[in-house]
Amino acid sequence: MAKKIIGTITTYAGREHAYLRGHQIKVLAVFKGAAAPDHDPDDGFGVATTDDEVERLGGLDANDRVEVVPWLESESRFSFVSSDPRVIDLAAFADPRTND
């Protein structure tokens, strides 16, 4: 059985989105191949909002981005504002080559 991805709560550990560093975030979607160095955003990419869709698109790899929302401690809820970090910058998926 594949590892749960959508809905996972983890910590952001990257540098690209400095305002998220060290914060708990929740994964809402996966953007397949959107972090590849040669990716042209005008070419599009697969978007998965369920774990079944992620699996059908080939699972996670280091070239994926994820849509995430941070936990707002003062509001006791997740933010409505999302960001799109690289999947490898999330603590739970630091090595996305292993998908189980």
C-alpha positions in Angstrom: 0.0 0.0 0.0 1.3 3.4 -0.9 2.2 6.0 1.7 -0.5 8.6 2.4 0.3 11.9 0.6 -2.8 14.1 0.3 -3.8 15.3 3.8 -0.4 14.6 5.3 0.7 17.0 7.9 4.4 17.6 8.1 7.1 20.3 8.5 8.5 22.4 5.8 12.3 22.2 5.8 13.3 24.0 2.6 14.7 27.4 1.8 12.7 28.4 -1.2 9.7 29.4 0.8 11.5 30.9 3.9 8.2 32.0 5.5 7.2 28.3 5.8 10.4 27.0 7.3 9.8 25.0 10.4 6.1 25.4 10.2 3.6 22.6 10.1 1.9 22.4 6.8 -0.9 20.2 5.2 -0.6 18.7 1.7 -3.6 19.5 -0.6 -2.3 18.4 -4.0 0.7 17.2 -6.0 1.9 18.9 -9.2 3.8 16.2 -11.2 7.1 17.3 -12.6 6.5 21.0 -11.8 9.9 21.2 -10.0 12.0 19.7 -12.9 14.8 22.1 -13.9 13.6 22.0 -17.5 9.9 22.3 -16.8 8.0 24.9 -18.8 4.9 25.9 -16.8 3.1 26.7 -20.1 3.4 22.9 -21.0 1.2 22.0 -18.0 1.6 19.1 -15.6 -0.5 16.4 -14.0 -2.4 17.6 -10.9 -3.4 15.0 -8.2 -5.8 15.8 -5.3 -6.2 12.2 -4.1 -3.7 9.5 -3.2 -5.3 7.3 -6.0 -4.5 10.1 -8.5 -1.0 10.4 -7.3 -0.5 6.7 -7.7 -2.0 6.8 -11.2 0.5 9.5 -12.1 3.4 7.4 -11.0 3.8 8.3 -7.3 6.0 11.0 -5.9 9.5 11.9 -7.2 12.0 14.7 -6.6 10.7 16.7 -9.6 7.2 17.2 -8.0 5.8 20.2 -6.2 3.0 20.1 -3.7 0.3 22.5 -2.8 0.4 23.1 0.9 -1.3 25.3 3.6 0.4 26.3 6.9 -1.1 25.8 10.3 -2.1 29.1 11.9 -1.6 28.6 15.6 -3.3 31.9 16.6 -6.4 30.8 14.6 -6.3 27.1 15.5 -6.8 26.2 11.8 -5.0 25.8 8.5 -4.6 28.9 6.3 -6.7 29.5 3.2 -3.5 30.7 1.5 -1.5 28.0 -0.2 2.1 27.7 -1.4 3.8 25.3 -3.9 7.1 24.0 -2.4 9.1 21.1 -3.8 8.1 17.8 -2.4 11.7 17.1 -1.3 11.5 20.1 1.0 8.9 18.5 3.2 10.1 16.4 6.2 7.7 13.6 5.5 8.9 13.2 1.9 12.6 14.2 2.1 13.3 11.1 -0.1 10.2 10.7 -2.3 11.9 7.8 -4.3 10.4 5.6 -1.6 6.6 5.7 -1.9 5.7 3.0 0.6 
